[in-house]
């Protein structure tokens, strides 16, 4: 996880304090009532051996065992087992509102609304030794899910349904797309041909005056850069605001269709340029 992602997630969690009136991207107080917070004495020494100490977890093996069990239950699609790994009441933060899940039966009934495809993917991809930890709990993904001790039980204490405005285009992670977009604009504005070439999903289709050509490699793209990224294409790209792009099943449209971006496996790339 990037520092930017961690900062965003930290802000998201901090925003829960004021969610009585406002919940940002639907984040609420994580419901840590009854949390066993760690004592301040010898924190540095304890944390060096136990990365989860600050979240109130005394034995790191307890968390890693729990986390593996949670991942398996979710990957095996067993709502009842997942329900046993939740610390109730659990907060579901969605659409700028907080919904409290009070018990197992309620959780199981709403399982698909809580553990969405994104939440499941973020949980599955998360490494136990790479989590972000603070006194409120342990963050999974980019704030999609929080685990902590509540009422003397280690479990999921909150799930945050993070909106992805680019989902229709197959983009898996909104933050990664926005990072890609901002870097693309920066590199094009500076004329950094090599870096722009790295953002292309080859073969790149270039459409101009009713004709199409394919750019099959980075070397080919760099050689024809000025022919592909014309002054008009550059102008439209740099004028585009990331929060008002059009996303549909074809991809993400940038600059009135001057460029199209899509998801290819784990990579995001420009797959078409229309001059």
N, C-alpha and C positions, 0 to 999 in steps of 0.2 A: 504493500500500500504506500502511495506517495504521501509526502508531508502535507500536500494540499488536501488530499482525501481525508487524512487524519484530522486536520484542522477543521474541515467542514463537518466531519462527524462529531468532533468535540463540541462544536458550536451547536449542532443539532441537539446533543444531549443536554447542554447547558440551557438551551431554550426551554426545556421542560419546566424550569422553575417558574416561568411566567405564563405557562400554558392555561392558567385559569381564564385568562383573557385572550391569549394568542398562542398559536402553536406552530408558527413557521411553516415547516413542511410536514405538519401533522405530528410533531413530536410532543410527547407529554412526559411529565415526571415519571421516571421508570418504575414507580411503585416499589421503592426500596424500603418501605416501612418495615421495620423489624430487622433491617440488614445489620449483620455483625461487622461493623467497621473495624479495621485493624488499628491497634494502638500505635501512637506516634513514636514510641520508644524503639530504637534500633531498627527503624524502617529500612534504611539503606543497607544494613547488614543482612536483614532478612530477605529483602528484595533481590539481592545479588544471587541468592540461592533459590529463591522462589519468586518467579516473575509475576505471580498472581496474588502476592501477599497484600498489596495495597487494596485489592478488591475484597479483602477479608477472608481469603482462602489460605489456610495454614499449611496444607500439604499439596504441593503441585500435582502429585499423582492422582489426587482426588479429582482435580479438574480435568486432567488429560484423559482419565478413564471415563469420566462423565461425558466429555466432549466427543470421544470416539463412539460412545453408545448413542448419543444424540444424532450424530452424522449417519450412523448405520440405520437407525430407526426411520429417519427421514428418507434416506436413499432407498430403503426397502418399502417405503410408502405404508407405514404402519402407524396411523393416527393415534391409536390407543396407547402404543408404547411411547410416542412423542408426548402425549398428554401427561404421562407419568413423570416426564422430565421437565415439566413446567412448574414454576413456583407461583401459586395463586395468592391473590388476584394478579393477573397479568394484564399489562396495558397493550392494546392494539391501537397504534397511531396511524390514522388514515384520513386523507382528505381534510386536513386541518381540524380533525376532531379526534378525541380519545375515547375508545370504547374499552370498558373493563370486562375482561373475561374472568368470571368468578370461580369456575370449577371445571373439572375434566369433561363432563357431559357437554357443557357449553362450548368448550374448546374443540371437541371432536365434531360437533355439528357444524362449526365454522372453520374447520381445518383448512379447506382449500382457499378460503378467503384470507386466512392468516399466513399459512406457509405457501405463498404464491411461488410461481416458477422462479422468479428472481431471488426470493428469500432462500429457496432450496439450493439454487445454483451458488449463491454467495456462501452459504453454509458448507456445501460440499467442497468448494475451492479453498476454504480457509484452513490454514495450518495452525495448529494449537500453539506453536512456538512463535507465531507471527502476529498474534492478536494485540490489540490496543487495550491497555488496562488503566483504569483510574479508580477512585474510591467508590464510584457508583456501580462499577461492574466491569465486565469484559465484553468488548465490542466485537461482533462478528461482521465480516464484510465491510461495508462503509457506513455502518450504523443500522443495517437492516435488522439486526437482532442483538439483544443485550442479555447477558447471563450474569447472575449474581446470587448472593445469599439473601433470602427473604424468609422471614418467619422460620429461621434456622434450617432452611432447605436450599440447596444449590439447585438452580433451575433457570429456565428462560423467564425473565421478568418483563421483557418488552419486545414487541415486534413493530418495526417501522416500515410501512409500505411506501417505499420511495418511488415517486412517479418518474417514469421514463418517457419523455415526449417524443422520443425517436424509436420507440418500440415497434411501431407499424413498419418501419424500414428494416427491421431485423437487428437494430443496434442493441447490443446486450447491456451496455453500461453507459448511462448518460454522461457521467463525469469523464469517462475515457473519450467519449465522442467530443465533448466540449474542449478537452485538452488537445485532441487531434485538430479540431477546427481552429483553435487559437494559434497553435503552432504553424498550421498551414498558412494562415493569414500573415503571420510574422515572417515566415520564410519567403513567401511570395513577395511581400513588400520590400524585402531586402535583396531579392533576386538571388537567393541561395538555391541554385539549380539542383545541386546534389541532394540537399535535404528535401526539397519538393519532390524529387524523383523517388525518394523513399516512401512517400505517402501514396504512391500510385499502385493500384491493383492491376497488374498486367495480365493479359493485354489490355491496354487503354484504348477506348474507342473515341476518336476525335471526329466530330461531325462539322462540316463547313460547306455552306452553299450547296446543300443537297448531296454532298459526297461524304463518304466515311473512309477513314484509314485506321489501321491498328498499329499502336506503338507497343512492341513486344518486349522491350527490355529497358532497364534503367539507362544504359548507354545510348540507346536510340532516343529516349526521351530527352536526355541532356543535349544531344546533338540538335534536336528539333525544338528545344525549349521555347525559343522566341516565336516560333510558328504556332506552337500549341497554346502557350500562355500569352495570348495577345494583350494589347493594352486594354481592350474592352473586357476581356475575361478577368484580367487583374482588377480593373475598376469595380466590376460587379462583385467579385469575391471580397474585396476589402470593404465594400459598402454594406455587406450582409451582416445582420445581427444574429447571433446564434440562437436567441430565444424566439425568433420569428421565422425560422426555416420551415419549409414544407416537408413533411415526412409521410411517405405512403409505401405501398408494397414494392414499388420500384427502387426506392432508396431515399436518401435525403437530398432535396433539391436546394442548391445554393446559387444565389444571384440570378433569379428568374430562369434557372435551368442551365446557366453557364457551366456549372459543374454538378456532377452527381456523385454522391458518396454512399458506400454500403459496407456491410460487415461480411468478411470473408474468413470463416473459421474464427480464430481469435484476433484477427487483424481488421482494422478499419482502413478503407482506402478509397481514393478517387477512381471511379471506373469509367467515367465518360466526361468529355469536354465538348460543349456545344458553342461554336463561335458565332 
